[in-house]
């Protein structure tokens, strides 16, 4: 009798454990939707918890997997294509990327891109990401950023508006937000108020300067990346990032939310950050470069449709 009872307990334990495992399974793929040129390659990033993934047996075009990314080359024929992955621990859980391939062509001339910001946008290691952008697109990238600088005039000399005013004309302006506005205790500011000491006022000055220099320029913004030197500062930075996002939505500036979607977290940041836990290594830049590349490509395509 005891033996039968023990077997019963083991069975219940296994059953409970299995249910819990399936309940805790999570799977996601990004971007969930995107638009790219037919025949080009897009990078898909997947996130999982308590499971491995099962890749599709058949998919239009060709793909390869590198760690938690998938390089998917779409067919040359325009259309809408899907890439679906499944959770091995729960086959009912899937994640799908729906990619629209279009006929749009990139401009024949090499687009000139200026990158403005602080050290995160200008460190020598950042060339790792910029080289990946150049290889993936018909662009030439120049770093105009400087260490310690942000949008606020409190980061002078050579804050981002000053960088823009003293640089040559570009076809594409990438404003790469740093943590320096927060570091200098610059207020986030109020949208539409031209106060150069605030983050919002500096962003407004930057946009107005660019439009004076080149009314046809494509303006893009990368939000601040997370920092892991201090949890309290990380939470404070989130407020500055929200300010960046609200500004971009108000002024219709396409933005890449690197704070929330960079995939850096407290569990993996040591693989990608320098010992100061603020700046990226070459590996860190390589890790986010393809997501940045996809974003730039998508905005370029939208601008020429």
Phi, psi and omega per residue, in radians:
X1 nan -0.792 3.118
X2 -1.055 -0.662 -3.140
X3 -1.118 -0.759 3.118
X4 -1.122 -0.669 3.131
X5 -1.152 -0.668 3.125
X6 -1.132 -0.747 3.109
X7 -1.075 -0.688 3.128
X8 -1.087 -0.754 3.130
X9 -1.106 -0.732 3.117
X10 -1.077 -0.743 3.140
X11 -1.077 -0.787 3.136
X12 -1.109 -0.706 3.141
X13 -1.096 -0.795 3.124
X14 -1.105 -0.728 -3.136
X15 -1.118 -0.762 3.123
X16 -1.111 -0.767 3.135
X17 -1.081 -0.708 3.139
X18 -1.122 -0.753 3.141
X19 -1.097 -0.756 -3.137
X20 -1.104 -0.723 -3.134
X21 -1.080 -0.788 3.139
X22 -1.139 -0.657 -3.133
X23 -1.131 -0.616 -3.082
X24 -1.503 -0.047 -3.122
X25 -1.218 2.344 3.100
X26 -2.375 2.473 3.122
X27 -2.598 2.397 3.129
X28 -2.651 2.704 3.109
X29 -2.370 2.490 -3.099
X30 -2.387 2.438 -0.017
X31 -1.321 2.584 3.092
X32 -1.279 -0.530 3.086
X33 -2.471 2.518 3.101
X34 -2.839 2.888 3.124
X35 -2.279 2.184 3.137
X36 -2.434 2.958 3.127
X37 -1.221 2.404 3.095
X38 -0.979 2.371 3.127
X39 1.509 -0.115 -3.140
X40 -1.607 3.069 -3.038
X41 -1.932 2.403 3.077
X42 -2.104 2.586 3.101
X43 -1.741 2.132 3.056
X44 -1.820 2.346 3.120
X45 -1.994 2.268 3.119
X46 -2.031 2.600 3.123
X47 -2.162 2.377 -3.140
X48 -2.367 2.800 2.985
X49 -2.470 2.200 3.095
X50 1.068 0.568 3.108
X51 -2.853 2.757 2.885
X52 -1.680 3.059 3.121
X53 -1.978 2.706 3.018
X54 -1.963 2.088 -3.131
X55 -1.418 2.714 -3.115
X56 -1.165 2.525 3.091
X57 -1.212 -0.697 -3.112
X58 -2.276 2.407 3.096
X59 -2.642 2.539 3.110
X60 -1.173 2.322 -3.092
X61 1.509 -2.742 -3.125
X62 -2.264 2.625 3.102
X63 -2.551 2.773 3.036
X64 -2.479 2.642 -3.122
X65 -1.886 2.347 3.029
X66 -2.276 1.830 -3.084
X67 0.968 -2.053 -3.111
X68 -1.774 0.413 3.078
X69 -2.168 2.706 3.103
X70 -2.220 2.185 3.051
X71 -1.661 1.946 -3.043
X72 -2.021 2.025 3.072
X73 -1.665 2.048 -3.068
X74 -1.395 2.803 3.076
X75 -1.083 2.825 3.111
X76 -1.296 -0.235 -3.105
X77 -1.516 2.207 3.101
X78 -1.030 2.597 3.139
X79 2.783 -3.089 3.121
X80 -1.891 2.236 -3.055
X81 -2.203 2.618 -3.112
X82 -2.142 2.523 3.063
X83 -2.243 1.990 -3.052
X84 -2.042 2.277 3.029
X85 -1.962 2.680 3.132
X86 -2.097 2.687 3.051
X87 -1.482 2.170 -3.094
X88 -1.141 -0.477 -3.125
X89 -1.487 -0.201 3.107
X90 -2.741 1.680 -3.025
X91 -1.142 -0.222 3.105
X92 -1.389 -0.234 -3.137
X93 -1.695 2.112 -3.111
X94 -2.318 2.885 3.039
X95 -2.472 2.371 -3.033
X96 -2.250 2.368 2.986
X97 -1.810 2.205 3.123
X98 -1.894 1.940 -3.044
X99 -2.002 2.245 3.108
X100 -1.727 2.106 3.101
X101 -1.671 2.219 -3.092
X102 -2.141 2.972 -3.054
X103 -1.547 -0.059 -3.045
X104 -1.014 2.463 3.101
X105 -1.866 2.550 3.030
X106 -1.279 2.693 3.104
X107 -0.975 2.526 -3.128
X108 -1.178 -0.610 -3.141
X109 -1.295 2.732 3.079
X110 -1.303 2.098 3.139
X111 -1.321 2.324 -3.141
X112 -1.619 2.176 -3.061
X113 -2.044 2.227 3.030
X114 -1.885 2.321 -3.138
X115 -1.947 2.127 -3.038
X116 -2.068 2.473 3.126
X117 2.791 -2.686 3.137
X118 -1.718 -2.626 -3.067
X119 -1.135 -0.589 -3.110
X120 -1.093 -0.458 -3.141
X121 -1.646 -0.114 -2.998
X122 -2.316 -0.109 3.115
X123 -1.013 2.639 3.087
X124 -0.942 -0.596 3.138
X125 -1.110 -0.444 -3.120
X126 -1.171 -0.306 3.098
X127 -1.115 -0.392 3.065
X128 -1.016 -0.828 3.132
X129 -1.204 -0.764 -3.061
X130 -1.142 -0.580 3.078
X131 -1.147 -0.660 3.100
X132 -1.143 -0.686 3.082
X133 -1.075 -0.800 -3.079
X134 -1.119 -0.666 3.129
X135 -1.206 -0.522 -3.090
X136 -1.556 -0.285 -3.078
X137 -2.402 2.878 3.124
X138 -1.530 1.184 -3.066
X139 -2.363 2.760 3.021
X140 -2.141 2.155 -2.992
X141 -1.858 2.315 3.074
X142 -2.148 2.316 3.112
X143 -1.531 2.106 3.113
X144 -1.972 0.003 -3.087
X145 -1.306 2.991 3.138
X146 -2.604 2.520 -3.092
X147 -0.998 2.387 3.062
X148 1.447 0.092 -3.025
X149 -1.805 2.675 3.111
X150 -2.559 -2.813 -3.134
X151 -1.381 -0.614 -3.068
X152 -1.194 2.537 3.079
X153 -1.170 -0.235 3.065
X154 -1.178 -0.258 3.094
X155 -1.660 0.186 3.073
X156 -1.128 2.815 -0.056
X157 -1.334 2.767 3.071
X158 1.263 0.699 2.958
X159 -1.112 3.014 -3.058
X160 -1.008 -0.778 3.076
X161 -1.025 -0.665 3.118
X162 -1.188 -0.679 3.074
X163 -0.997 -0.779 -3.109
X164 -1.139 -0.780 -3.098
X165 -1.113 -0.483 -3.069
X166 -1.810 0.234 -3.111
X167 -1.953 2.777 3.071
X168 -1.204 2.975 -3.136
X169 -1.286 2.413 3.096
X170 -2.126 2.759 3.038
X171 -1.388 -0.604 -3.134
X172 -2.270 2.283 3.080
X173 -1.959 2.097 3.057
X174 -1.844 2.025 3.092
X175 -1.696 1.882 -3.047
X176 -1.786 1.799 -3.081
X177 -1.160 2.537 -3.132
X178 -1.980 -2.793 3.009
X179 -1.931 0.211 -3.020
X180 -1.323 -0.501 3.051
X181 -1.093 -0.766 3.078
X182 -1.130 -0.724 -3.092
X183 -1.119 -0.442 3.122
X184 -1.738 0.218 -3.141
X185 1.003 0.554 3.064
X186 -1.269 2.340 3.093
X187 -1.097 2.663 3.068
X188 -1.165 -0.671 3.060
X189 1.592 -3.134 -3.101
X190 -2.026 2.332 -3.131
X191 -0.996 2.247 3.085
X192 1.580 -0.159 3.124
X193 -1.636 2.137 -3.058
X194 -1.480 1.241 3.061
X195 -1.919 1.829 -3.027
X196 -1.104 -0.287 -3.141
X197 -1.395 -0.180 -3.133
X198 -1.741 2.787 3.073
X199 -1.072 -0.819 -3.097
X200 -1.122 -0.715 3.122
X201 -1.128 -0.689 3.085
X202 -1.151 -0.631 3.090
X203 -1.162 -0.714 3.114
X204 -1.094 -0.776 3.102
X205 -1.056 -0.697 -3.133
X206 -1.092 -0.811 -3.122
X207 -1.118 -0.770 -3.118
X208 -1.137 -0.687 3.108
X209 -1.101 -0.792 -3.127
X210 -1.059 -0.752 -3.103
X211 -1.204 -0.451 3.041
X212 -1.276 -0.644 -3.100
X213 -1.321 -0.782 -3.107
X214 -2.617 1.684 -3.080
X215 -1.057 -0.432 -3.100
X216 -1.641 0.051 -3.088
X217 -1.152 2.555 3.005
X218 -1.556 2.129 -3.121
X219 -1.874 2.189 3.130
X220 -2.207 2.655 3.090
X221 -2.252 2.335 2.948
X222 -1.767 2.173 3.101
X223 -1.206 2.912 3.078
X224 -1.026 2.496 3.015
X225 -1.425 2.698 3.058
X226 -1.140 2.701 3.050
X227 -2.154 2.624 -2.992
X228 -2.201 0.443 3.080
X229 -1.481 -0.337 -3.060
X230 -2.823 2.137 -3.073
X231 -1.150 -0.614 3.127
X232 -1.133 -0.725 3.113
X233 -1.170 -0.617 3.104
X234 -1.072 -0.755 3.120
X235 -1.165 -0.675 3.102
X236 -1.128 -0.683 3.136
X237 -1.057 -0.581 -3.139
X238 -0.991 -0.634 3.120
X239 -1.156 -0.663 3.099
X240 -1.167 -0.676 3.109
X241 -1.133 -0.731 3.084
X242 -1.050 -0.658 3.073
X243 -1.096 -0.683 3.098
X244 -1.110 -0.755 -3.101
X245 -1.173 -0.782 3.125
X246 -1.056 -0.728 3.110
X247 -1.060 -0.846 -3.103
X248 -1.076 -0.695 3.134
X249 -1.197 -0.617 3.125
X250 -1.168 -0.702 -3.069
X251 -1.790 0.191 3.062
X252 0.982 0.802 3.061
X253 -1.743 2.074 3.100
X254 -1.059 2.378 -3.105
X255 -2.363 2.646 3.052
X256 -1.920 2.023 -3.110
X257 -1.375 1.550 -3.108
X258 -1.388 -0.370 3.129
X259 -1.145 -0.797 -3.072
X260 -1.614 -0.459 -2.960
X261 -2.047 0.215 3.119
X262 -1.326 -0.330 -3.113
X263 1.324 0.117 3.001
X264 -1.402 2.400 3.137
X265 -2.626 -3.136 -3.075
X266 -1.160 -0.312 -3.112
X267 -1.522 -0.486 -3.027
X268 -2.115 -0.047 -2.976
X269 -1.072 -0.501 -3.105
X270 -1.129 -0.343 3.107
X271 -1.331 -0.333 -2.950
X272 -2.203 -0.186 -3.074
X273 -1.911 2.650 3.032
X274 -1.181 2.950 -3.123
X275 -1.006 -0.381 3.100
X276 -1.307 -0.177 3.112
X277 1.114 0.369 3.114
X278 -2.101 -0.716 -3.049
X279 -1.811 2.653 -3.077
X280 -1.515 2.628 2.958
X281 -1.526 3.105 3.037
X282 -0.964 -0.715 -3.136
X283 -1.105 -0.654 3.120
X284 -1.140 -0.763 3.115
X285 -1.144 -0.704 3.116
X286 -1.106 -0.597 -3.100
X287 -1.128 -0.672 -3.093
X288 -1.706 -0.167 -3.008
X289 -1.054 -0.689 -3.075
X290 -1.251 -0.583 3.048
X291 -1.148 -0.731 3.076
X292 -1.101 -0.745 3.129
X293 -1.038 -0.813 3.129
X294 -1.056 -0.704 3.138
X295 -1.123 -0.825 3.142
X296 -1.083 -0.771 3.141
X297 -1.041 -0.803 -3.105
X298 -1.090 -0.722 -3.129
X299 -1.234 -0.605 3.060
X300 -1.085 -0.793 3.141
X301 -1.093 -0.723 3.134
X302 -1.123 -0.611 -3.077
X303 -1.270 -0.347 -3.082
X304 -1.938 0.061 3.122
X305 -1.153 nan nan
